[in-house]
Amino acid sequence: MPIDPTLPYDDDNIFAKILRGEIPSTRVYEDEWAYAFEDINPQAEVHTLVVPKGRYVSWDDFSARGSAEEIAGFVRAVGKVARDKGLVEPGYRMMANVGMHGGQEVPHLHVHIFGGQPLGPMIWKRG
């Protein structure tokens, strides 16, 4: 169910629990700024999630409140994960849903990295 990204951060969201080690995950990458893990319901051959370690509800929240170091560290982590998975040459998609129209379901910023296959159109066509 989509969430309202203007609400305060919820420390009980699933990604906060994963970051605290309360819920297991398959770790792909970790540094001081980000944690990356495999999606448990993959939508492509490769479907990895990257989350910042800070308490940010959405991309909007992160871009408004994150420090320059956090933002740079997170963006670099997303790129490193894509490179480490060999996705740069064939291509990949990264996506961060924000709010109800964007389909955001977890109130913690996360970037999806999709790859390993042709991904088709970026969004549904009107019609």
N, CA, C and O atoms as CSV, one atom per row, in Angstrom:
chain,resi,resn,atom,element,x,y,z
A,1,MET,N,N,0.841,-1.187,0.000
A,1,MET,CA,C,0.000,0.000,0.000
A,1,MET,C,C,0.882,1.244,0.000
A,1,MET,O,O,1.747,1.381,0.864
A,2,PRO,N,N,0.679,2.148,-0.948
A,2,PRO,CA,C,1.513,3.354,-1.015
A,2,PRO,C,C,1.433,4.202,0.250
A,2,PRO,O,O,0.412,4.235,0.936
A,3,ILE,N,N,2.526,4.876,0.534
A,3,ILE,CA,C,2.634,5.675,1.759
A,3,ILE,C,C,2.691,7.167,1.447
A,3,ILE,O,O,2.943,7.574,0.313
A,4,ASP,N,N,2.454,7.962,2.469
A,4,ASP,CA,C,2.544,9.414,2.373
A,4,ASP,C,C,3.967,9.811,2.755
A,4,ASP,O,O,4.342,9.669,3.919
A,5,PRO,N,N,4.776,10.306,1.804
A,5,PRO,CA,C,6.177,10.611,2.096
A,5,PRO,C,C,6.382,11.869,2.936
A,5,PRO,O,O,7.515,12.203,3.284
A,6,THR,N,N,5.298,12.566,3.264
A,6,THR,CA,C,5.435,13.764,4.100
A,6,THR,C,C,5.309,13.438,5.582
A,6,THR,O,O,5.522,14.308,6.426
A,7,LEU,N,N,4.967,12.200,5.908
A,7,LEU,CA,C,4.859,11.803,7.316
A,7,LEU,C,C,6.252,11.615,7.911
A,7,LEU,O,O,7.214,11.394,7.176
A,8,PRO,N,N,6.367,11.700,9.237
A,8,PRO,CA,C,7.682,11.491,9.872
A,8,PRO,C,C,8.186,10.071,9.647
A,8,PRO,O,O,7.412,9.163,9.345
A,9,TYR,N,N,9.490,9.897,9.800
A,9,TYR,CA,C,10.124,8.590,9.655
A,9,TYR,C,C,9.563,7.613,10.680
A,9,TYR,O,O,9.374,7.960,11.846
A,10,ASP,N,N,9.301,6.404,10.239
A,10,ASP,CA,C,8.772,5.343,11.100
A,10,ASP,C,C,9.890,4.340,11.385
A,10,ASP,O,O,10.314,3.610,10.489
A,11,ASP,N,N,10.367,4.304,12.634
A,11,ASP,CA,C,11.460,3.401,13.006
A,11,ASP,C,C,11.077,1.928,12.947
A,11,ASP,O,O,11.944,1.063,13.065
A,12,ASP,N,N,9.795,1.629,12.765
A,12,ASP,CA,C,9.358,0.239,12.682
A,12,ASP,C,C,9.198,-0.247,11.247
A,12,ASP,O,O,8.681,-1.343,11.031
A,13,ASN,N,N,9.630,0.544,10.254
A,13,ASN,CA,C,9.490,0.073,8.873
A,13,ASN,C,C,10.453,-1.090,8.626
A,13,ASN,O,O,11.451,-1.246,9.331
A,14,ILE,N,N,10.140,-1.892,7.625
A,14,ILE,CA,C,10.891,-3.122,7.369
A,14,ILE,C,C,12.370,-2.869,7.074
A,14,ILE,O,O,13.218,-3.667,7.472
A,15,PHE,N,N,12.694,-1.772,6.384
A,15,PHE,CA,C,14.099,-1.516,6.064
A,15,PHE,C,C,14.873,-1.073,7.295
A,15,PHE,O,O,16.056,-1.386,7.423
A,16,ALA,N,N,14.225,-0.347,8.206
A,16,ALA,CA,C,14.880,0.004,9.477
A,16,ALA,C,C,15.189,-1.269,10.258
A,16,ALA,O,O,16.253,-1.384,10.866
A,17,LYS,N,N,14.263,-2.221,10.241
A,17,LYS,CA,C,14.480,-3.491,10.934
A,17,LYS,C,C,15.606,-4.298,10.285
A,17,LYS,O,O,16.386,-4.947,10.981
A,18,ILE,N,N,15.690,-4.258,8.952
A,18,ILE,CA,C,16.792,-4.934,8.260
A,18,ILE,C,C,18.114,-4.285,8.641
A,18,ILE,O,O,19.088,-4.983,8.924
A,19,LEU,N,N,18.160,-2.955,8.651
A,19,LEU,CA,C,19.394,-2.251,9.023
A,19,LEU,C,C,19.836,-2.580,10.451
A,19,LEU,O,O,21.033,-2.642,10.732
A,20,ARG,N,N,18.874,-2.791,11.348
A,20,ARG,CA,C,19.197,-3.130,12.739
A,20,ARG,C,C,19.491,-4.622,12.925
A,20,ARG,O,O,19.856,-5.047,14.022
A,21,GLY,N,N,19.335,-5.414,11.867
A,21,GLY,CA,C,19.588,-6.848,11.956
A,21,GLY,C,C,18.443,-7.642,12.555
A,21,GLY,O,O,18.616,-8.812,12.895
A,22,GLU,N,N,17.285,-7.034,12.688
A,22,GLU,CA,C,16.115,-7.727,13.250
A,22,GLU,C,C,15.426,-8.623,12.233
A,22,GLU,O,O,14.734,-9.571,12.604
A,23,ILE,N,N,15.611,-8.329,10.962
A,23,ILE,CA,C,15.060,-9.133,9.873
A,23,ILE,C,C,16.249,-9.522,8.988
A,23,ILE,O,O,17.048,-8.664,8.613
A,24,PRO,N,N,16.366,-10.806,8.655
A,24,PRO,CA,C,17.506,-11.229,7.828
A,24,PRO,C,C,17.384,-10.720,6.393
A,24,PRO,O,O,16.285,-10.486,5.890
A,25,SER,N,N,18.536,-10.557,5.751
A,25,SER,CA,C,18.579,-10.146,4.345
A,25,SER,C,C,19.844,-10.732,3.731
A,25,SER,O,O,20.774,-11.122,4.438
A,26,THR,N,N,19.861,-10.786,2.417
A,26,THR,CA,C,21.034,-11.249,1.706
A,26,THR,C,C,21.855,-10.023,1.325
A,26,THR,O,O,21.559,-9.347,0.340
A,27,ARG,N,N,22.886,-9.746,2.114
A,27,ARG,CA,C,23.712,-8.550,1.924
A,27,ARG,C,C,24.518,-8.652,0.642
A,27,ARG,O,O,25.121,-9.682,0.344
A,28,VAL,N,N,24.514,-7.562,-0.105
A,28,VAL,CA,C,25.283,-7.447,-1.338
A,28,VAL,C,C,26.447,-6.483,-1.138
A,28,VAL,O,O,27.540,-6.698,-1.664
A,29,TYR,N,N,26.207,-5.428,-0.381
A,29,TYR,CA,C,27.211,-4.373,-0.174
A,29,TYR,C,C,26.846,-3.607,1.093
A,29,TYR,O,O,25.675,-3.462,1.443
A,30,GLU,N,N,27.893,-3.118,1.773
A,30,GLU,CA,C,27.654,-2.273,2.933
A,30,GLU,C,C,28.864,-1.379,3.146
A,30,GLU,O,O,30.007,-1.816,3.010
A,31,ASP,N,N,28.598,-0.125,3.481
A,31,ASP,CA,C,29.633,0.801,3.908
A,31,ASP,C,C,29.001,1.720,4.956
A,31,ASP,O,O,27.906,1.436,5.442
A,32,GLU,N,N,29.667,2.803,5.305
A,32,GLU,CA,C,29.139,3.665,6.367
A,32,GLU,C,C,27.872,4.407,5.956
A,32,GLU,O,O,27.138,4.887,6.820
A,33,TRP,N,N,27.600,4.512,4.657
A,33,TRP,CA,C,26.460,5.295,4.183
A,33,TRP,C,C,25.274,4.466,3.727
A,33,TRP,O,O,24.136,4.931,3.789
A,34,ALA,N,N,25.522,3.243,3.267
A,34,ALA,CA,C,24.463,2.482,2.596
A,34,ALA,C,C,24.560,0.993,2.885
A,34,ALA,O,O,25.606,0.468,3.267
A,35,TYR,N,N,23.436,0.344,2.686
A,35,TYR,CA,C,23.337,-1.107,2.796
A,35,TYR,C,C,22.558,-1.581,1.575
A,35,TYR,O,O,21.496,-1.037,1.274
A,36,ALA,N,N,23.070,-2.588,0.867
A,36,ALA,CA,C,22.410,-3.138,-0.313
A,36,ALA,C,C,22.127,-4.618,-0.079
A,36,ALA,O,O,22.945,-5.340,0.491
A,37,PHE,N,N,20.962,-5.053,-0.529
A,37,PHE,CA,C,20.537,-6.437,-0.327
A,37,PHE,C,C,19.599,-6.853,-1.447
A,37,PHE,O,O,19.008,-6.016,-2.129
A,38,GLU,N,N,19.476,-8.166,-1.622
A,38,GLU,CA,C,18.621,-8.701,-2.675
A,38,GLU,C,C,17.147,-8.568,-2.289
A,38,GLU,O,O,16.768,-8.814,-1.144
A,39,ASP,N,N,16.327,-8.178,-3.258
A,39,ASP,CA,C,14.885,-8.095,-3.037
A,39,ASP,C,C,14.331,-9.508,-2.859
A,39,ASP,O,O,14.707,-10.420,-3.596
A,40,ILE,N,N,13.447,-9.693,-1.893
A,40,ILE,CA,C,12.896,-11.039,-1.650
A,40,ILE,C,C,11.816,-11.408,-2.660
A,40,ILE,O,O,11.413,-12.568,-2.735
A,41,ASN,N,N,11.345,-10.443,-3.432
A,41,ASN,CA,C,10.354,-10.695,-4.471
A,41,ASN,C,C,10.843,-10.047,-5.769
A,41,ASN,O,O,10.266,-9.061,-6.226
A,42,PRO,N,N,11.914,-10.605,-6.367
A,42,PRO,CA,C,12.543,-9.937,-7.507
A,42,PRO,C,C,11.607,-9.770,-8.695
A,42,PRO,O,O,10.827,-10.661,-9.030
A,43,GLN,N,N,11.707,-8.596,-9.324
A,43,GLN,CA,C,10.902,-8.266,-10.499
A,43,GLN,C,C,11.721,-8.340,-11.790
A,43,GLN,O,O,11.208,-8.059,-12.873
A,44,ALA,N,N,12.986,-8.717,-11.671
A,44,ALA,CA,C,13.874,-8.901,-12.820
A,44,ALA,C,C,14.936,-9.915,-12.410
A,44,ALA,O,O,15.034,-10.281,-11.238
A,45,GLU,N,N,15.731,-10.369,-13.380
A,45,GLU,CA,C,16.790,-11.329,-13.080
A,45,GLU,C,C,17.690,-10.808,-11.953
A,45,GLU,O,O,18.051,-11.555,-11.044
A,46,VAL,N,N,18.043,-9.536,-12.021
A,46,VAL,CA,C,18.759,-8.865,-10.935
A,46,VAL,C,C,17.812,-7.828,-10.354
A,46,VAL,O,O,17.293,-6.980,-11.080
A,47,HIS,N,N,17.588,-7.891,-9.053
A,47,HIS,CA,C,16.755,-6.893,-8.369
A,47,HIS,C,C,17.332,-6.703,-6.970
A,47,HIS,O,O,17.075,-7.483,-6.053
A,48,THR,N,N,18.115,-5.648,-6.843
A,48,THR,CA,C,18.812,-5.343,-5.603
A,48,THR,C,C,18.300,-4.012,-5.070
A,48,THR,O,O,18.033,-3.087,-5.837
A,49,LEU,N,N,18.166,-3.924,-3.766
A,49,LEU,CA,C,17.744,-2.687,-3.110
A,49,LEU,C,C,18.944,-2.061,-2.415
A,49,LEU,O,O,19.764,-2.761,-1.821
A,50,VAL,N,N,19.040,-0.740,-2.494
A,50,VAL,CA,C,20.076,0.002,-1.792
A,50,VAL,C,C,19.375,1.033,-0.926
A,50,VAL,O,O,18.570,1.824,-1.417
A,51,VAL,N,N,19.687,1.021,0.374
A,51,VAL,CA,C,19.065,1.957,1.311
A,51,VAL,C,C,20.153,2.755,2.024
A,51,VAL,O,O,21.218,2.222,2.333
A,52,PRO,N,N,19.883,4.028,2.281
A,52,PRO,CA,C,20.828,4.778,3.100
A,52,PRO,C,C,20.707,4.331,4.549
A,52,PRO,O,O,19.650,3.854,4.962
A,53,LYS,N,N,21.755,4.477,5.309
A,53,LYS,CA,C,21.704,4.094,6.719
A,53,LYS,C,C,21.018,5.149,7.585
A,53,LYS,O,O,20.661,4.878,8.731
A,54,GLY,N,N,20.836,6.341,7.043
A,54,GLY,CA,C,20.143,7.396,7.775
A,54,GLY,C,C,18.636,7.237,7.722
A,54,GLY,O,O,18.105,6.456,6.932
A,55,ARG,N,N,17.958,7.985,8.571
A,55,ARG,CA,C,16.498,7.921,8.707
A,55,ARG,C,C,15.837,8.894,7.728
A,55,ARG,O,O,15.525,10.031,8.080
A,56,TYR,N,N,15.629,8.425,6.490
A,56,TYR,CA,C,15.025,9.250,5.445
A,56,TYR,C,C,13.831,8.525,4.856
A,56,TYR,O,O,13.921,7.354,4.487
A,57,VAL,N,N,12.712,9.227,4.772
A,57,VAL,CA,C,11.474,8.627,4.280
A,57,VAL,C,C,11.516,8.406,2.772
A,57,VAL,O,O,11.071,7.368,2.281
A,58,SER,N,N,12.047,9.376,2.040
A,58,SER,CA,C,11.972,9.329,0.582
A,58,SER,C,C,13.151,10.073,-0.030
A,58,SER,O,O,13.965,10.666,0.677
A,59,TRP,N,N,13.228,10.030,-1.360
A,59,TRP,CA,C,14.268,10.777,-2.062
A,59,TRP,C,C,14.124,12.259,-1.754
A,59,TRP,O,O,15.126,12.950,-1.575
A,60,ASP,N,N,12.911,12.753,-1.692
A,60,ASP,CA,C,12.677,14.163,-1.389
A,60,ASP,C,C,13.223,14.516,-0.010
A,60,ASP,O,O,13.913,15.522,0.152
A,61,ASP,N,N,12.915,13.693,0.974
A,61,ASP,CA,C,13.390,13.905,2.345
A,61,ASP,C,C,14.922,13.883,2.386
A,61,ASP,O,O,15.546,14.738,3.014
A,62,PHE,N,N,15.509,12.910,1.718
A,62,PHE,CA,C,16.967,12.753,1.687
A,62,PHE,C,C,17.638,13.951,1.024
A,62,PHE,O,O,18.624,14.475,1.542
A,63,SER,N,N,17.115,14.382,-0.105
A,63,SER,CA,C,17.733,15.497,-0.821
A,63,SER,C,C,17.602,16.809,-0.053
A,63,SER,O,O,18.430,17.706,-0.212
A,64,ALA,N,N,16.578,16.925,0.771
A,64,ALA,CA,C,16.376,18.145,1.557
A,64,ALA,C,C,17.181,18.150,2.853
A,64,ALA,O,O,17.652,19.204,3.279
A,65,ARG,N,N,17.347,16.982,3.489
A,65,ARG,CA,C,17.951,16.936,4.824
A,65,ARG,C,C,19.291,16.219,4.915
A,65,ARG,O,O,20.015,16.392,5.896
A,66,GLY,N,N,19.631,15.424,3.920
A,66,GLY,CA,C,20.877,14.661,3.980
A,66,GLY,C,C,22.091,15.560,3.844
A,66,GLY,O,O,22.051,16.583,3.160
A,67,SER,N,N,23.170,15.168,4.504
A,67,SER,CA,C,24.417,15.921,4.369
A,67,SER,C,C,25.036,15.612,3.007
A,67,SER,O,O,24.699,14.615,2.369
A,68,ALA,N,N,25.943,16.484,2.574
A,68,ALA,CA,C,26.635,16.255,1.308
A,68,ALA,C,C,27.362,14.907,1.329
A,68,ALA,O,O,27.388,14.196,0.324
A,69,GLU,N,N,27.947,14.563,2.471
A,69,GLU,CA,C,28.665,13.282,2.580
A,69,GLU,C,C,27.710,12.100,2.458
A,69,GLU,O,O,28.023,11.119,1.784
A,70,GLU,N,N,26.546,12.183,3.105
A,70,GLU,CA,C,25.568,11.093,3.018
A,70,GLU,C,C,25.078,10.913,1.585
A,70,GLU,O,O,24.999,9.793,1.080
A,71,ILE,N,N,24.752,12.025,0.941
A,71,ILE,CA,C,24.227,11.955,-0.422
A,71,ILE,C,C,25.278,11.384,-1.366
A,71,ILE,O,O,24.988,10.478,-2.147
A,72,ALA,N,N,26.496,11.912,-1.298
A,72,ALA,CA,C,27.565,11.396,-2.165
A,72,ALA,C,C,27.840,9.925,-1.875
A,72,ALA,O,O,27.994,9.129,-2.801
A,73,GLY,N,N,27.902,9.561,-0.601
A,73,GLY,CA,C,28.165,8.175,-0.240
A,73,GLY,C,C,27.093,7.229,-0.739
A,73,GLY,O,O,27.392,6.132,-1.211
A,74,PHE,N,N,25.855,7.648,-0.636
A,74,PHE,CA,C,24.745,6.815,-1.089
A,74,PHE,C,C,24.762,6.650,-2.606
A,74,PHE,O,O,24.624,5.536,-3.112
A,75,VAL,N,N,24.929,7.746,-3.327
A,75,VAL,CA,C,24.963,7.675,-4.794
A,75,VAL,C,C,26.129,6.802,-5.249
A,75,VAL,O,O,25.983,6.013,-6.183
A,76,ARG,N,N,27.270,6.933,-4.606
A,76,ARG,CA,C,28.422,6.081,-4.956
A,76,ARG,C,C,28.141,4.612,-4.669
A,76,ARG,O,O,28.564,3.737,-5.425
A,77,ALA,N,N,27.431,4.339,-3.583
A,77,ALA,CA,C,27.086,2.948,-3.247
A,77,ALA,C,C,26.184,2.345,-4.321
A,77,ALA,O,O,26.375,1.195,-4.717
A,78,VAL,N,N,25.212,3.107,-4.791
A,78,VAL,CA,C,24.326,2.606,-5.851
A,78,VAL,C,C,25.159,2.255,-7.090
A,78,VAL,O,O,24.980,1.187,-7.677
A,79,GLY,N,N,26.064,3.147,-7.484
A,79,GLY,CA,C,26.917,2.881,-8.641
A,79,GLY,C,C,27.817,1.675,-8.438
A,79,GLY,O,O,28.003,0.880,-9.359
A,80,LYS,N,N,28.375,1.530,-7.247
A,80,LYS,CA,C,29.265,0.398,-6.954
A,80,LYS,C,C,28.514,-0.922,-7.065
A,80,LYS,O,O,29.031,-1.886,-7.630
A,81,VAL,N,N,27.311,-0.968,-6.534
A,81,VAL,CA,C,26.517,-2.196,-6.609
A,81,VAL,C,C,26.260,-2.561,-8.075
A,81,VAL,O,O,26.411,-3.721,-8.457
A,82,ALA,N,N,25.880,-1.592,-8.885
A,82,ALA,CA,C,25.621,-1.865,-10.309
A,82,ALA,C,C,26.890,-2.357,-11.004
A,82,ALA,O,O,26.843,-3.303,-11.790
A,83,ARG,N,N,28.021,-1.716,-10.715
A,83,ARG,CA,C,29.289,-2.156,-11.321
A,83,ARG,C,C,29.659,-3.561,-10.852
A,83,ARG,O,O,30.031,-4.410,-11.661
A,84,ASP,N,N,29.556,-3.806,-9.542
A,84,ASP,CA,C,29.926,-5.117,-8.999
A,84,ASP,C,C,29.064,-6.239,-9.566
A,84,ASP,O,O,29.515,-7.381,-9.655
A,85,LYS,N,N,27.836,-5.928,-9.948
A,85,LYS,CA,C,26.947,-6.939,-10.520
A,85,LYS,C,C,27.111,-7.060,-12.034
A,85,LYS,O,O,26.405,-7.841,-12.672
A,86,GLY,N,N,28.038,-6.292,-12.614
A,86,GLY,CA,C,28.297,-6.378,-14.043
A,86,GLY,C,C,27.183,-5.806,-14.906
A,86,GLY,O,O,26.964,-6.274,-16.024
A,87,LEU,N,N,26.484,-4.811,-14.407
A,87,LEU,CA,C,25.312,-4.298,-15.108
A,87,LEU,C,C,25.583,-3.090,-16.003
A,87,LEU,O,O,24.725,-2.724,-16.807
A,88,VAL,N,N,26.735,-2.472,-15.886
A,88,VAL,CA,C,26.971,-1.222,-16.608
A,88,VAL,C,C,26.957,-1.428,-18.116
A,88,VAL,O,O,26.256,-0.705,-18.825
A,89,GLU,N,N,27.714,-2.397,-18.624
A,89,GLU,CA,C,27.814,-2.590,-20.076
A,89,GLU,C,C,26.479,-3.013,-20.689
A,89,GLU,O,O,26.078,-2.426,-21.694
A,90,PRO,N,N,25.770,-4.004,-20.132
A,90,PRO,CA,C,24.503,-4.360,-20.773
A,90,PRO,C,C,23.394,-3.347,-20.469
A,90,PRO,O,O,22.428,-3.232,-21.224
A,91,GLY,N,N,23.536,-2.625,-19.375
A,91,GLY,CA,C,22.530,-1.633,-18.986
A,91,GLY,C,C,21.673,-2.106,-17.831
A,91,GLY,O,O,21.518,-3.303,-17.592
A,92,TYR,N,N,21.135,-1.160,-17.141
A,92,TYR,CA,C,20.281,-1.449,-15.991
A,92,TYR,C,C,19.348,-0.280,-15.743
A,92,TYR,O,O,19.479,0.776,-16.362
A,93,ARG,N,N,18.421,-0.475,-14.847
A,93,ARG,CA,C,17.495,0.583,-14.447
A,93,ARG,C,C,17.597,0.743,-12.940
A,93,ARG,O,O,17.676,-0.236,-12.198
A,94,MET,N,N,17.593,2.002,-12.501
A,94,MET,CA,C,17.487,2.260,-11.072
A,94,MET,C,C,16.262,3.116,-10.869
A,94,MET,O,O,15.957,3.996,-11.675
A,95,MET,N,N,15.561,2.846,-9.776
A,95,MET,CA,C,14.280,3.500,-9.557
A,95,MET,C,C,14.085,3.751,-8.066
A,95,MET,O,O,14.351,2.885,-7.232
A,96,ALA,N,N,13.619,4.943,-7.755
A,96,ALA,CA,C,13.228,5.278,-6.389
A,96,ALA,C,C,11.800,5.800,-6.447
A,96,ALA,O,O,11.558,6.879,-6.988
A,97,ASN,N,N,10.868,5.058,-5.905
A,97,ASN,CA,C,9.473,5.479,-5.867
A,97,ASN,C,C,9.284,6.496,-4.745
A,97,ASN,O,O,9.862,6.353,-3.667
A,98,VAL,N,N,8.478,7.517,-4.997
A,98,VAL,CA,C,8.187,8.521,-3.975
A,98,VAL,C,C,6.682,8.721,-3.899
A,98,VAL,O,O,6.043,9.098,-4.882
A,99,GLY,N,N,6.125,8.467,-2.729
A,99,GLY,CA,C,4.724,8.774,-2.465
A,99,GLY,C,C,3.725,7.890,-3.167
A,99,GLY,O,O,4.059,6.880,-3.785
A,100,MET,N,N,2.476,8.317,-3.043
A,100,MET,CA,C,1.360,7.508,-3.515
A,100,MET,C,C,1.356,7.320,-5.025
A,100,MET,O,O,1.227,6.189,-5.493
A,101,HIS,N,N,1.492,8.381,-5.795
A,101,HIS,CA,C,1.483,8.237,-7.251
A,101,HIS,C,C,2.713,7.490,-7.744
A,101,HIS,O,O,2.665,6.832,-8.783
A,102,GLY,N,N,3.807,7.585,-7.011
A,102,GLY,CA,C,5.028,6.873,-7.376
A,102,GLY,C,C,5.040,5.418,-6.946
A,102,GLY,O,O,5.914,4.658,-7.364
A,103,GLY,N,N,4.082,5.018,-6.117
A,103,GLY,CA,C,3.985,3.630,-5.683
A,103,GLY,C,C,4.928,3.252,-4.549
A,103,GLY,O,O,5.238,2.073,-4.379
A,104,GLN,N,N,5.393,4.232,-3.764
A,104,GLN,CA,C,6.285,3.924,-2.645
A,104,GLN,C,C,5.523,3.156,-1.579
A,104,GLN,O,O,4.457,3.588,-1.140
A,105,GLU,N,N,6.069,2.010,-1.157
A,105,GLU,CA,C,5.392,1.152,-0.191
A,105,GLU,C,C,6.090,1.072,1.160
A,105,GLU,O,O,5.480,0.657,2.145
A,106,VAL,N,N,7.349,1.459,1.222
A,106,VAL,CA,C,8.101,1.425,2.486
A,106,VAL,C,C,8.582,2.838,2.782
A,106,VAL,O,O,9.190,3.472,1.919
A,107,PRO,N,N,8.319,3.350,3.995
A,107,PRO,CA,C,8.705,4.722,4.318
A,107,PRO,C,C,10.172,4.865,4.720
A,107,PRO,O,O,10.493,5.452,5.753
A,108,HIS,N,N,11.048,4.320,3.889
A,108,HIS,CA,C,12.492,4.490,4.032
A,108,HIS,C,C,13.024,4.574,2.604
A,108,HIS,O,O,12.749,3.697,1.786
A,109,LEU,N,N,13.786,5.630,2.302
A,109,LEU,CA,C,14.333,5.767,0.957
A,109,LEU,C,C,15.012,4.474,0.536
A,109,LEU,O,O,15.779,3.883,1.297
A,110,HIS,N,N,14.725,4.049,-0.665
A,110,HIS,CA,C,15.405,2.890,-1.234
A,110,HIS,C,C,15.432,3.023,-2.748
A,110,HIS,O,O,14.485,3.508,-3.367
A,111,VAL,N,N,16.534,2.583,-3.323
A,111,VAL,CA,C,16.692,2.566,-4.771
A,111,VAL,C,C,16.687,1.110,-5.210
A,111,VAL,O,O,17.419,0.279,-4.673
A,112,HIS,N,N,15.854,0.821,-6.189
A,112,HIS,CA,C,15.828,-0.501,-6.810
A,112,HIS,C,C,16.830,-0.482,-7.954
A,112,HIS,O,O,16.857,0.466,-8.739
A,113,ILE,N,N,17.642,-1.508,-8.056
A,113,ILE,CA,C,18.511,-1.707,-9.219
A,113,ILE,C,C,18.002,-2.961,-9.922
A,113,ILE,O,O,18.004,-4.053,-9.354
A,114,PHE,N,N,17.564,-2.782,-11.172
A,114,PHE,CA,C,17.045,-3.874,-11.992
A,114,PHE,C,C,18.002,-4.121,-13.146
A,114,PHE,O,O,18.541,-3.175,-13.720
A,115,GLY,N,N,18.216,-5.374,-13.487
A,115,GLY,CA,C,19.057,-5.680,-14.635
A,115,GLY,C,C,19.093,-7.152,-14.937
A,115,GLY,O,O,18.289,-7.935,-14.430
A,116,GLY,N,N,20.057,-7.519,-15.786
A,116,GLY,CA,C,20.233,-8.915,-16.158
A,116,GLY,C,C,19.357,-9.372,-17.299
A,116,GLY,O,O,19.409,-10.539,-17.686
A,117,GLN,N,N,18.550,-8.475,-17.850
A,117,GLN,CA,C,17.630,-8.799,-18.939
A,117,GLN,C,C,17.129,-7.497,-19.548
A,117,GLN,O,O,17.233,-6.453,-18.904
A,118,PRO,N,N,16.584,-7.519,-20.773
A,118,PRO,CA,C,15.920,-6.325,-21.301
A,118,PRO,C,C,14.730,-5.986,-20.396
A,118,PRO,O,O,13.985,-6.877,-19.986
A,119,LEU,N,N,14.557,-4.715,-20.092
A,119,LEU,CA,C,13.562,-4.307,-19.100
A,119,LEU,C,C,12.295,-3.703,-19.670
A,119,LEU,O,O,11.371,-3.402,-18.915
A,120,GLY,N,N,12.223,-3.517,-20.976
A,120,GLY,CA,C,10.999,-3.009,-21.569
A,120,GLY,C,C,10.769,-1.533,-21.310
A,120,GLY,O,O,11.686,-0.821,-20.900
A,121,PRO,N,N,9.535,-1.066,-21.549
A,121,PRO,CA,C,9.232,0.349,-21.399
A,121,PRO,C,C,9.419,0.819,-19.959
A,121,PRO,O,O,9.252,0.055,-19.008
A,122,MET,N,N,9.767,2.086,-19.827
A,122,MET,CA,C,10.013,2.619,-18.501
A,122,MET,C,C,8.733,2.727,-17.670
A,122,MET,O,O,8.738,2.395,-16.485
A,123,ILE,N,N,7.651,3.182,-18.276
A,123,ILE,CA,C,6.387,3.294,-17.549
A,123,ILE,C,C,5.264,2.786,-18.426
A,123,ILE,O,O,5.434,2.600,-19.630
A,124,TRP,N,N,4.106,2.561,-17.808
A,124,TRP,CA,C,2.927,2.149,-18.583
A,124,TRP,C,C,2.546,3.263,-19.523
A,124,TRP,O,O,2.595,4.441,-19.172
A,125,LYS,N,N,2.168,2.879,-20.712
A,125,LYS,CA,C,1.725,3.874,-21.690
A,125,LYS,C,C,0.242,4.186,-21.457
A,125,LYS,O,O,-0.558,3.305,-21.143
A,126,ARG,N,N,-0.085,5.440,-21.618
A,126,ARG,CA,C,-1.493,5.838,-21.520
A,126,ARG,C,C,-2.243,5.270,-22.707
A,126,ARG,O,O,-1.709,5.132,-23.808
A,127,GLY,N,N,-3.485,4.951,-22.448
A,127,GLY,CA,C,-4.076,4.511,-23.598
A,127,GLY,C,C,-5.329,4.110,-23.957
A,127,GLY,O,O,-5.557,3.756,-25.114
